[in-house]
Amino acid sequence: MRGATHARWAACAVAVTLAAAACGGGGGSGGDSGAVLSSSWTDPQNPLEPANTNEVQGGKVLYMIFRGLKQYDPKTGEAEDMLAEKIETSDSRNYTITIKDGWTFSNGEKVTAKSFVDAWNYGASLKNNQKNAYFFSYIEGYDEVHPEKGAQKAETMSGLKVVDDRTFTVRLSQKFSSFPDTLGYNAFVPLPRVFFDDHAGWLAKPVGNGPYTVESYTKGSQMRLTKWDAYPGEDAAQNGGVTLKVYTDNNTAYTDLMAGNLDLVDDVPAQQLKNVRNDLGDRYLNTPAGIIQTLSFPHYDKNWSKDGSDKVRKGLSRAIDREQITETIFHKTRTPATDWTSPVLGEDGGYEEGLCGEWCEYDADEAKKLIKEGGGLPGGQVRITYNADTGSHKLWVDAVCNSINNALDNDRACVGNPMGTFADFRSQASTQKLAGPFRAGWQMDYPLIQNFLQPLYYTGASSNDGKWSNEEFDKLVDEANAETDVAKAVETFQKAEEVVRENMAAIPLWYQNGSAGWSDRLSNVALNPFSVPVYNEIKVG
């Protein structure tokens, strides 16, 4: 769930138990279960169709109004059964899924196997133009309903079959031993018949099967969600509802929080980080999230793919003082990256602290030496492209360039290259029209090491904007995908990550933390590993 495009590929063989990445704070254990809290929000990019929502703001709502086969534990991130009673396979390719009895949508309709199969076929269909369609690409028959070229050849995927009300089968086009662990992602939730029968009506007021229901939505103003009293799950809302208030500036949201006009801000603005501890005390949370910031390179450009380019990239990495930048610009709400994943995965899940080694350690002399050995900076200067419609990117890009310039004793070695809007920037990056390094951020779709590697570095993957390609990396990823032993799969993915390191396919900069501040009305506030508030656990009063 992120601003950048997602990966087309989604294959893995890792079952993950994340390190604890969320914690509560503030107030006591009491609260008024009928009281409503208010929280900062931004209008979602797209209508709230689960297979068409791939950004954080829309994802927050889906997280409240839907439940799928799996649910990621808000503290550990572990994929736990929610609507799934059991998911069985004998070959990691053919799966039989049995759903629990007693689940309904908030309109009273029973959740059945068909609710899932119809939703997945809708999401995969080319004619429906869903942004998350590729999440279904490993189901057999996807190429018929969503061909890369030409017209759609089938209405449904051959790999999906309804057996009875509570059972359906899935046949994949390849072995995918951690297929069940991806099923907590929003694209895989079930949909009620009203979604298909009155699509416009559903979009105006979505009907789901989660702890909350949508009461009203006024674009540019607010969305009101209320507790669903008949919710059949064990994670029922501990409050009466959530009013999501739209803000175009999180500084304004913070001001409203301090004035008592807002209960929760889940993105504390950078300008307030110096003061937030004094302002809020223990009503402030700063916790790791599954997000990493990197510098990507245009490997499709011969100037960045010629012999010696890897040394230039390593030299640039060594010229970046991550410790100083994360402290002075981000006030320690970012952590210097030492690998290409995220600490929230934990060691068992594939995170290896220090895997980047010396290449991520600041050393001006070594930086100059490596860049010289690699043939020097292409064109004599590095221009880092970023979208200029948010001031935060300019701050850190300027800091990175200052660090590079100081290390190389050349105040023109690196400059920022601002580009209009996020849409402009993404259009240029995804169509390989950038001539130099560019900012790249990645927020995990699901907590698996595969999601940090294959989408970004596998040959032809849709989020591999720099078009890096390496046969050894691809081979190791394929091996990991087919591996059914969890530890061996993780080890194989880490070997693939070492290939990324040796070639410095992209420069890891820092891991991003989630932050939140709240009023004294609230208690039991936490962020999950995706940096989203665990709204249903918040208590008011």
C-alpha positions as CSV (number, residue, x, y, z in Angstrom):
1,M,0.0,0.0,0.0
2,R,2.0,2.9,-1.2
3,G,2.2,5.8,-3.6
4,A,4.4,4.0,-6.1
5,T,3.1,1.2,-8.3
6,H,3.0,-2.2,-6.9
7,A,4.8,-5.3,-8.0
8,R,3.2,-7.5,-10.6
9,W,5.0,-10.5,-9.2
10,A,3.9,-11.9,-5.9
11,A,5.5,-15.2,-5.1
12,C,7.2,-16.3,-1.9
13,A,8.0,-19.3,0.3
14,V,8.3,-17.6,3.7
15,A,6.0,-17.7,6.7
16,V,6.8,-14.7,8.8
17,T,6.6,-13.7,12.4
18,L,7.5,-10.1,12.7
19,A,9.3,-8.4,15.5
20,A,6.9,-6.4,17.6
21,A,6.3,-3.1,15.8
22,A,3.4,-1.5,17.6
23,C,2.9,-0.4,21.1
24,G,0.1,1.3,23.0
25,G,0.2,4.3,25.2
26,G,-1.6,7.0,27.2
27,G,-4.5,6.8,29.6
28,G,-6.0,3.9,31.5
29,S,-7.8,0.7,30.4
30,G,-11.3,2.1,30.7
31,G,-13.2,4.0,28.1
32,D,-16.7,4.6,26.7
33,S,-17.4,1.9,24.1
34,G,-20.0,4.1,22.5
35,A,-17.9,7.2,22.2
36,V,-16.6,8.3,18.8
37,L,-13.1,9.5,18.1
38,S,-11.8,11.8,15.3
39,S,-8.7,11.2,13.3
40,S,-6.8,13.0,10.6
41,W,-7.2,11.7,7.0
42,T,-6.8,12.5,3.3
43,D,-9.3,11.8,0.6
44,P,-8.3,8.4,-1.0
45,Q,-7.0,8.5,-4.5
46,N,-9.6,6.1,-5.9
47,P,-13.1,4.8,-5.0
48,L,-12.8,2.2,-2.2
49,E,-13.0,-1.0,-4.3
50,P,-10.6,-3.4,-2.5
51,A,-8.8,-4.4,-5.7
52,N,-8.5,-0.7,-6.8
53,T,-7.1,0.8,-3.6
54,N,-3.3,0.8,-3.4
55,E,-2.6,3.8,-1.3
56,V,-2.5,4.4,2.5
57,Q,-5.6,6.6,3.0
58,G,-8.0,4.3,1.2
59,G,-6.4,1.3,2.8
60,K,-7.2,2.8,6.3
61,V,-10.9,2.6,5.5
62,L,-10.7,-0.9,4.0
63,Y,-8.8,-2.1,7.1
64,M,-11.8,-0.9,9.2
65,I,-14.7,-2.2,7.0
66,F,-13.4,-5.5,5.7
67,R,-12.0,-8.8,7.0
68,G,-10.4,-11.4,4.7
69,L,-9.2,-15.0,5.0
70,K,-6.2,-13.8,6.9
71,Q,-5.5,-10.9,9.2
72,Y,-2.0,-9.5,10.1
73,D,-1.6,-9.4,13.8
74,P,-1.4,-5.6,14.7
75,K,1.6,-6.2,17.0
76,T,3.6,-9.1,15.5
77,G,2.4,-8.8,11.8
78,E,1.9,-12.6,11.7
79,A,-0.7,-13.8,9.2
80,E,-3.4,-15.4,11.3
81,D,-6.7,-17.0,10.2
82,M,-9.7,-14.7,10.2
83,L,-12.4,-16.0,7.9
84,A,-10.3,-19.0,6.9
85,E,-11.1,-22.1,8.9
86,K,-8.4,-24.0,7.0
87,I,-6.2,-23.6,4.0
88,E,-4.9,-27.0,2.8
89,T,-2.4,-28.0,0.1
90,S,-0.2,-31.0,-0.7
91,D,1.9,-29.4,-3.4
92,S,2.1,-25.6,-2.7
93,R,0.2,-25.1,-6.0
94,N,-3.3,-26.5,-5.4
95,Y,-5.2,-25.1,-2.4
96,T,-8.5,-26.0,-0.8
97,I,-9.9,-23.1,1.3
98,T,-12.7,-23.6,3.8
99,I,-14.2,-20.5,5.3
100,K,-15.7,-20.2,8.8
101,D,-19.5,-20.4,9.3
102,G,-21.4,-17.5,10.8
103,W,-19.8,-14.6,8.9
104,T,-22.1,-12.0,7.2
105,F,-21.7,-8.6,5.6
106,S,-23.2,-5.7,7.5
107,N,-26.3,-5.8,5.3
108,G,-27.1,-9.3,6.6
109,E,-25.9,-11.2,3.5
110,K,-24.0,-14.4,4.3
111,V,-20.3,-14.5,3.4
112,T,-19.7,-17.6,1.2
113,A,-17.0,-19.1,-1.0
114,K,-18.7,-17.4,-3.9
115,S,-18.2,-14.0,-2.2
116,F,-14.4,-14.5,-2.5
117,V,-14.4,-16.1,-5.9
118,D,-16.5,-13.4,-7.5
119,A,-14.5,-10.7,-5.8
120,W,-11.2,-12.1,-7.1
121,N,-12.4,-12.6,-10.6
122,Y,-13.7,-9.0,-10.6
123,G,-10.3,-7.7,-9.4
124,A,-8.4,-9.7,-12.0
125,S,-10.6,-8.7,-15.0
126,L,-9.0,-6.4,-17.5
127,K,-12.2,-4.7,-18.3
128,N,-12.6,-3.6,-14.6
129,N,-9.2,-1.9,-14.7
130,Q,-8.3,-2.5,-11.1
131,K,-5.0,-1.3,-9.9
132,N,-4.3,-4.4,-7.8
133,A,-5.2,-6.9,-10.6
134,Y,-1.6,-8.2,-10.7
135,F,-2.1,-9.7,-7.2
136,F,-4.1,-12.4,-8.8
137,S,-1.6,-13.0,-11.6
138,Y,-0.3,-16.2,-10.0
139,I,-3.8,-17.8,-10.2
140,E,-4.1,-20.1,-13.2
141,G,-6.1,-18.4,-16.0
142,Y,-5.1,-14.9,-15.1
143,D,-3.5,-14.5,-18.5
144,E,-6.9,-15.2,-20.1
145,V,-8.8,-12.5,-18.1
146,H,-6.0,-10.0,-18.0
147,P,-3.7,-10.5,-21.1
148,E,-0.7,-8.3,-21.4
149,K,-1.8,-7.4,-24.9
150,G,-5.1,-7.7,-26.8
151,A,-8.7,-8.3,-25.6
152,Q,-9.8,-10.3,-22.6
153,K,-10.4,-13.9,-23.6
154,A,-12.3,-15.2,-20.5
155,E,-14.6,-13.8,-17.8
156,T,-13.3,-15.9,-15.0
157,M,-10.0,-17.5,-14.0
158,S,-9.8,-21.2,-14.6
159,G,-7.9,-21.7,-11.3
160,L,-10.8,-20.7,-9.1
161,K,-13.6,-23.1,-8.4
162,V,-16.5,-22.9,-5.9
163,V,-17.1,-26.3,-4.3
164,D,-19.9,-25.4,-1.9
165,D,-21.0,-22.4,0.3
166,R,-17.9,-22.7,2.5
167,T,-15.3,-24.2,0.2
168,F,-13.4,-23.1,-2.9
169,T,-10.3,-24.3,-4.6
170,V,-7.4,-22.3,-6.0
171,R,-4.9,-23.6,-8.6
172,L,-1.8,-21.5,-9.1
173,S,0.4,-21.3,-12.2
174,Q,3.5,-22.0,-10.2
175,K,4.4,-23.3,-6.7
176,F,3.8,-20.6,-4.1
177,S,4.2,-22.0,-0.6
178,S,3.4,-18.7,1.2
179,F,0.3,-18.0,-0.8
180,P,-1.8,-18.2,2.4
181,D,0.3,-15.5,4.0
182,T,-0.6,-13.0,1.3
183,L,-4.3,-13.4,1.8
184,G,-4.5,-10.7,4.5
185,Y,-4.0,-8.1,1.8
186,N,-7.1,-6.0,1.0
187,A,-7.3,-7.1,-2.6
188,F,-8.4,-10.5,-1.4
189,V,-11.4,-9.6,0.8
190,P,-14.9,-10.9,-0.1
191,L,-17.6,-8.7,-1.7
192,P,-21.4,-8.8,-1.2
193,R,-23.8,-9.1,-4.1
194,V,-24.8,-5.4,-3.9
195,F,-21.2,-4.5,-5.1
196,F,-22.1,-6.1,-8.4
197,D,-25.9,-5.5,-8.5
198,D,-25.7,-1.8,-7.6
199,H,-22.1,-0.8,-8.1
200,A,-22.7,3.0,-8.0
201,G,-24.7,2.7,-4.8
202,W,-22.0,0.5,-3.2
203,L,-19.3,3.0,-4.1
204,A,-21.3,5.8,-2.5
205,K,-21.7,3.8,0.7
206,P,-19.5,0.7,0.8
207,V,-20.8,-2.4,2.5
208,G,-18.2,-4.7,4.1
209,N,-17.8,-7.3,6.8
210,G,-15.5,-5.6,9.2
211,P,-15.8,-4.0,12.7
212,Y,-17.1,-0.7,11.3
213,T,-19.7,0.4,8.7
214,V,-19.6,3.6,6.6
215,E,-22.3,6.0,7.7
216,S,-21.5,8.9,5.4
217,Y,-18.8,10.4,3.3
218,T,-18.4,14.0,2.0
219,K,-15.3,14.3,-0.2
220,G,-13.0,17.0,1.0
221,S,-14.6,17.1,4.4
222,Q,-15.0,13.8,6.3
223,M,-16.0,10.1,6.5
224,R,-18.0,8.9,9.4
225,L,-17.7,5.2,10.4
226,T,-19.7,3.6,13.1
227,K,-19.2,0.4,15.1
228,W,-21.1,-2.6,13.7
229,D,-22.7,-4.0,16.7
230,A,-23.5,-7.4,15.0
231,Y,-19.9,-7.9,13.9
232,P,-19.1,-11.6,14.2
233,G,-15.3,-11.4,14.7
234,E,-13.3,-11.4,17.9
235,D,-11.7,-8.0,17.2
236,A,-14.8,-5.9,17.6
237,A,-14.4,-2.1,17.9
238,Q,-13.7,-0.9,21.5
239,N,-15.2,2.5,20.6
240,G,-18.4,3.8,19.0
241,G,-16.9,4.8,15.7
242,V,-14.3,6.9,13.9
243,T,-14.7,10.2,12.1
244,L,-12.0,10.6,9.6
245,K,-11.4,14.3,9.0
246,V,-9.8,15.5,5.7
247,Y,-6.7,17.6,6.0
248,T,-4.5,18.8,3.1
249,D,-1.8,19.9,5.6
250,N,-0.8,17.8,8.5
251,N,0.5,20.9,10.3
252,T,-3.2,22.0,10.5
253,A,-4.2,18.7,11.8
254,Y,-1.5,18.9,14.5
255,T,-2.7,22.4,15.4
256,D,-6.3,21.1,15.8
257,L,-5.0,18.2,18.0
258,M,-3.3,20.7,20.3
259,A,-6.4,22.9,20.4
260,G,-8.6,19.9,21.3
261,N,-10.5,19.8,18.0
262,L,-9.0,16.5,16.9
263,D,-8.3,13.2,18.8
264,L,-5.6,11.5,16.6
265,V,-2.9,12.5,14.1
266,D,-1.2,9.5,12.6
267,D,1.5,11.5,10.7
268,V,3.2,14.0,12.9
269,P,4.6,16.7,10.6
270,A,8.4,17.1,10.4
271,Q,8.2,20.7,11.6
272,Q,6.8,19.5,14.9
273,L,9.2,16.7,15.7
274,K,11.4,18.9,17.8
275,N,8.4,19.8,20.0
276,V,6.2,16.8,20.0
277,R,7.6,15.1,23.2
278,N,7.1,18.4,25.1
279,D,3.7,18.9,23.6
280,L,2.3,15.4,24.1
281,G,4.5,13.4,26.4
282,D,3.5,9.8,26.4
283,R,0.7,10.6,24.0
284,Y,3.2,10.4,21.1
285,L,4.2,7.2,19.4
286,N,7.2,6.7,17.0
287,T,7.5,3.0,15.9
288,P,9.2,1.1,13.0
289,A,7.1,0.5,9.9
290,G,7.5,-1.7,6.9
291,I,8.8,1.2,4.8
292,I,12.2,1.8,3.2
293,Q,13.5,4.8,1.3
294,T,16.1,4.2,-1.5
295,L,17.8,5.8,-4.4
296,S,17.1,4.0,-7.6
297,F,19.1,4.2,-10.8
298,P,18.3,4.2,-14.6
299,H,20.0,0.9,-15.5
300,Y,18.4,1.2,-18.9
301,D,20.8,4.2,-19.5
302,K,24.2,3.0,-20.8
303,N,25.9,5.7,-18.6
304,W,24.7,3.9,-15.5
305,S,25.1,0.3,-16.8
306,K,28.6,0.3,-18.2
307,D,31.6,-1.5,-16.7
308,G,32.5,0.1,-13.4
309,S,29.0,1.6,-12.7
310,D,28.6,-0.6,-9.7
311,K,31.7,1.1,-8.1
312,V,30.2,4.5,-8.8
313,R,26.9,3.5,-7.1
314,K,28.8,2.1,-4.1
315,G,30.9,5.2,-3.9
316,L,27.8,7.4,-3.8
317,S,26.3,5.2,-1.1
318,R,29.5,5.6,1.0
319,A,29.3,9.4,0.4
320,I,25.9,9.6,2.2
321,D,26.0,10.2,5.9
322,R,22.8,8.5,6.9
323,E,23.3,9.0,10.7
324,Q,23.6,12.7,10.4
325,I,20.7,13.1,7.9
326,T,18.2,11.0,9.9
327,E,19.1,12.9,13.1
328,T,19.1,16.5,11.7
329,I,16.3,16.2,9.1
330,F,14.1,13.5,10.5
331,H,14.9,13.9,14.2
332,K,15.4,10.1,14.5
333,T,12.0,9.2,13.1
334,R,14.0,7.4,10.4
335,T,16.7,4.8,11.0
336,P,19.7,4.4,8.7
337,A,19.2,1.4,6.5
338,T,21.7,-1.4,6.6
339,D,19.8,-3.8,4.2
340,W,17.1,-3.6,1.5
341,T,14.1,-4.9,3.6
342,S,12.8,-3.6,7.0
343,P,13.5,-4.4,10.6
344,V,9.8,-5.2,11.2
345,L,10.3,-8.5,9.4
346,G,12.6,-9.6,12.2
347,E,15.5,-12.0,11.8
348,D,13.3,-15.0,11.2
349,G,11.4,-13.1,8.5
350,G,14.5,-12.2,6.6
351,Y,15.8,-8.9,8.0
352,E,19.5,-9.0,8.4
353,E,21.0,-6.0,10.1
354,G,24.3,-5.0,8.5
355,L,23.8,-7.0,5.3
356,C,24.8,-3.9,3.3
357,G,28.1,-3.9,5.2
358,E,30.7,-1.3,4.5
359,W,28.8,-0.1,1.4
360,C,26.3,1.7,3.7
361,E,28.9,3.2,6.0
362,Y,29.9,6.8,5.4
363,D,33.6,7.2,4.4
364,A,34.5,10.2,2.2
365,D,37.9,8.8,1.2
366,E,36.5,5.5,0.1
367,A,33.7,7.2,-1.7
368,K,36.1,9.3,-3.8
369,K,38.3,6.3,-4.5
370,L,35.4,4.1,-5.7
371,I,33.9,6.7,-7.9
372,K,37.2,7.4,-9.5
373,E,37.8,3.7,-10.1
374,G,34.4,3.4,-11.7
375,G,35.1,6.1,-14.2
376,G,33.6,9.1,-12.4
377,L,30.1,10.4,-12.2
378,P,28.2,10.2,-15.5
379,G,28.3,13.6,-17.1
380,G,30.3,14.8,-14.1
381,Q,27.2,15.4,-11.9
382,V,24.4,13.4,-10.2
383,R,20.9,14.9,-10.5
384,I,18.5,13.3,-8.0
385,T,14.9,13.5,-9.3
386,Y,12.0,13.8,-6.9
387,N,8.4,15.1,-6.9
388,A,8.2,18.6,-5.6
389,D,4.6,18.7,-4.5
390,T,5.6,17.9,-0.9
391,G,8.3,19.9,0.8
392,S,9.7,16.9,2.7
393,H,11.5,15.3,-0.3
394,K,13.4,18.5,-1.0
395,L,14.7,18.6,2.6
396,W,16.3,15.2,2.5
397,V,17.4,15.3,-1.2
398,D,19.3,18.5,-0.5
399,A,20.8,16.9,2.6
400,V,21.9,13.9,0.6
401,C,23.5,16.1,-2.0
402,N,25.2,18.2,0.6
403,S,26.7,15.0,2.1
404,I,27.9,13.8,-1.4
405,N,29.3,17.2,-2.2
406,N,31.2,17.4,1.0
407,A,32.5,13.9,0.7
408,L,33.7,14.5,-2.9
409,D,35.0,18.1,-2.2
410,N,32.9,19.3,-5.1
411,D,29.9,21.5,-4.4
412,R,28.4,20.7,-7.8
413,A,28.8,16.9,-7.7
414,C,25.1,16.4,-6.7
415,V,22.0,18.6,-7.1
416,G,18.3,18.0,-6.6
417,N,16.1,17.8,-9.7
418,P,12.5,18.6,-8.6
419,M,9.7,17.5,-10.9
420,G,6.2,18.9,-10.6
421,T,3.7,16.5,-9.1
422,F,3.8,13.0,-7.8
423,A,1.8,11.9,-10.9
424,D,4.4,13.6,-13.2
425,F,7.3,12.0,-11.4
426,R,5.7,8.5,-11.4
427,S,4.9,8.8,-15.1
428,Q,8.5,9.6,-15.9
429,A,9.9,6.9,-13.6
430,S,7.6,4.1,-14.7
431,T,8.2,4.8,-18.4
432,Q,12.0,4.9,-18.1
433,K,12.4,8.6,-19.0
434,L,14.7,9.6,-16.1
435,A,18.3,10.2,-16.8
436,G,19.8,9.9,-13.4
437,P,19.1,8.6,-9.8
438,F,15.6,9.1,-8.5
439,R,13.9,8.7,-5.1
440,A,12.1,5.5,-4.5
441,G,10.0,4.6,-1.5
442,W,8.5,1.1,-0.8
443,Q,5.8,0.3,1.7
444,M,5.2,-3.4,2.1
445,D,2.0,-4.9,0.7
446,Y,2.3,-7.9,3.1
447,P,5.0,-8.8,5.6
448,L,7.2,-11.1,3.6
449,I,10.8,-10.6,2.5
450,Q,9.8,-11.4,-1.0
451,N,7.8,-8.3,-1.2
452,F,10.9,-6.1,-0.6
453,L,13.0,-7.9,-3.3
454,Q,11.1,-9.5,-6.2
455,P,8.8,-6.5,-7.0
456,L,11.7,-4.1,-7.2
457,Y,14.6,-6.1,-8.7
458,Y,13.3,-9.2,-10.5
459,T,13.7,-8.9,-14.3
460,G,10.5,-7.4,-15.8
461,A,8.7,-6.9,-12.5
462,S,6.3,-4.0,-12.8
463,S,7.9,-1.9,-10.0
464,N,11.4,-2.5,-11.3
465,D,11.4,1.1,-12.7
466,G,15.2,1.2,-13.2
467,K,15.1,-2.1,-15.3
468,W,17.9,-3.7,-13.3
469,S,18.3,-7.3,-14.5
470,N,20.5,-10.1,-13.1
471,E,20.2,-13.8,-13.9
472,E,21.7,-14.9,-10.6
473,F,19.2,-12.8,-8.6
474,D,16.3,-14.1,-10.7
475,K,17.4,-17.7,-10.2
476,L,17.7,-17.4,-6.5
477,V,14.3,-15.8,-6.2
478,D,12.7,-18.6,-8.2
479,E,14.3,-21.1,-5.9
480,A,13.1,-19.3,-2.9
481,N,9.6,-19.1,-4.2
482,A,9.4,-22.9,-4.7
483,E,11.0,-23.7,-1.3
484,T,8.6,-25.1,1.3
485,D,11.0,-25.0,4.2
486,V,10.6,-21.5,5.8
487,A,14.2,-21.2,7.0
488,K,15.7,-22.3,3.7
489,A,13.4,-19.9,1.8
490,V,14.5,-17.0,3.9
491,E,18.2,-18.0,3.5
492,T,17.7,-18.2,-0.3
493,F,16.1,-14.8,-0.4
494,Q,19.0,-13.3,1.6
495,K,21.4,-14.8,-0.9
496,A,19.4,-13.0,-3.6
497,E,19.6,-9.8,-1.5
498,E,23.4,-10.2,-1.4
499,V,23.4,-10.1,-5.3
500,V,21.5,-6.7,-5.0
501,R,24.3,-5.6,-2.6
502,E,27.2,-6.6,-4.7
503,N,25.8,-4.7,-7.7
504,M,24.3,-1.9,-5.6
505,A,21.2,-2.1,-7.7
506,A,19.7,0.6,-5.5
507,I,21.1,2.6,-2.6
508,P,19.3,1.9,0.7
509,L,18.9,5.1,2.7
510,W,16.7,4.7,5.8
511,Y,13.8,2.8,7.2
512,Q,10.7,4.9,7.9
513,N,8.9,5.0,11.2
514,G,5.2,5.5,11.8
515,S,4.2,8.3,14.2
516,A,1.1,9.3,16.0
517,G,-0.1,11.8,18.5
518,W,-3.4,11.8,20.3
519,S,-5.6,13.7,22.8
520,D,-6.0,12.8,26.5
521,R,-9.5,11.4,25.6
522,L,-7.8,8.3,24.0
523,S,-6.0,5.3,25.4
524,N,-4.7,2.0,23.9
525,V,-3.4,3.7,20.8
526,A,-1.1,1.7,18.6
527,L,0.2,1.6,15.0
528,N,0.4,-1.7,13.1
529,P,3.5,-2.7,11.1
530,F,2.0,-0.9,8.1
531,S,2.0,2.4,10.2
532,V,-1.8,2.4,10.3
533,P,-3.6,3.1,13.6
534,V,-5.3,0.0,15.1
535,Y,-8.6,1.9,15.2
536,N,-10.7,-0.9,16.6
537,E,-8.6,-1.2,19.7
538,I,-8.6,2.5,20.6
539,K,-10.6,3.4,23.7
540,V,-12.3,6.8,24.3
541,G,-12.9,8.5,27.6
